[in-house]
Amino acid sequence: MPATLEGWSELSNGRLAKAAMIAGYDGIITRDVRMHLDAAHVLKDLPKFAIVIVQLAQAKKAVYLAAFEEALRRTPLVPQPGQVLLWPKVEDHTFK
């Protein structure tokens, strides 16, 4: 569920993670690389929470979704509690 639909668009990364956890989510999937910088603090407070940073290049919706689906086919997305997953690995998402 997008953060904007939950009414969380104004929350900082730490507060967003806490709101998501309280609402029953196990983690966040985001393109926000700043979340990676905040992750140590967030995961210290929320050790059962998982953070996934999607490392696909920005593109128009249809192109991005196709790249996401291809990356998911090549490299399953498996979040782990208490960890940050940089997904897919940079070398894994060069598509031809």
C-alpha positions in Angstrom: 0.0 0.0 0.0 1.5 3.4 -0.9 2.3 5.6 2.0 0.3 8.4 0.4 -2.9 6.2 0.5 -2.2 5.6 4.2 -2.0 9.3 4.8 1.7 9.1 5.6 3.2 11.2 2.8 4.5 13.8 5.3 6.3 11.3 7.6 10.1 11.1 7.8 11.6 7.7 7.3 11.8 6.7 10.9 8.3 7.9 11.7 7.0 6.2 8.5 8.6 2.9 9.5 7.0 3.2 13.0 3.6 4.0 11.5 3.8 1.1 9.2 4.8 -1.3 12.0 1.9 -0.1 14.2 -0.5 -0.6 11.2 0.7 -4.2 11.0 3.2 -4.0 8.1 6.3 -6.1 8.3 8.4 -3.8 6.2 8.8 -1.1 3.6 9.7 -1.3 0.0 11.0 2.1 -1.2 13.2 3.8 -3.8 14.2 6.4 -1.3 18.0 5.9 -0.8 17.8 8.1 2.3 16.0 5.3 4.0 19.2 3.3 3.8 21.0 6.1 5.7 18.2 6.1 8.4 18.1 2.3 8.5 20.4 1.7 11.4 18.4 3.9 13.7 15.0 2.6 12.4 16.0 -1.1 12.7 17.5 -0.5 16.2 14.0 0.6 17.3 12.1 -1.9 15.1 14.2 -5.1 15.0 11.4 -7.2 13.4 11.0 -4.7 10.6 12.4 -5.1 7.1 13.5 -2.4 4.6 13.9 -3.0 0.9 15.6 -0.3 -1.2 14.7 -0.8 -4.9 17.7 0.1 -7.0 16.0 0.3 -10.5 16.5 3.4 -12.6 13.6 5.8 -12.7 11.5 5.4 -15.8 8.0 5.9 -17.1 5.5 3.7 -15.3 5.2 0.9 -18.0 9.0 0.7 -18.4 9.6 0.8 -14.7 7.0 -2.0 -14.0 8.5 -4.1 -16.8 12.0 -3.7 -15.3 10.6 -4.5 -11.8 8.9 -7.6 -13.0 12.1 -8.8 -14.9 14.2 -8.1 -11.8 11.8 -10.0 -9.7 11.9 -12.9 -12.1 15.7 -12.9 -12.0 16.2 -12.2 -8.3 13.4 -13.0 -5.9 12.7 -10.2 -3.4 13.1 -11.8 0.1 13.1 -9.2 2.9 14.6 -10.3 6.2 13.5 -8.8 9.6 16.0 -6.4 11.0 17.8 -6.0 7.7 18.1 -3.6 4.7 17.9 -5.4 1.4 19.4 -3.4 -1.6 17.4 -5.0 -4.4 18.1 -6.0 -7.0 21.9 -5.9 -6.8 23.3 -3.3 -9.3 24.9 -6.0 -11.5 21.6 -8.0 -11.5 19.4 -5.4 -13.2 21.2 -4.5 -16.4 18.6 -5.6 -19.0 19.2 -6.0 -22.7 
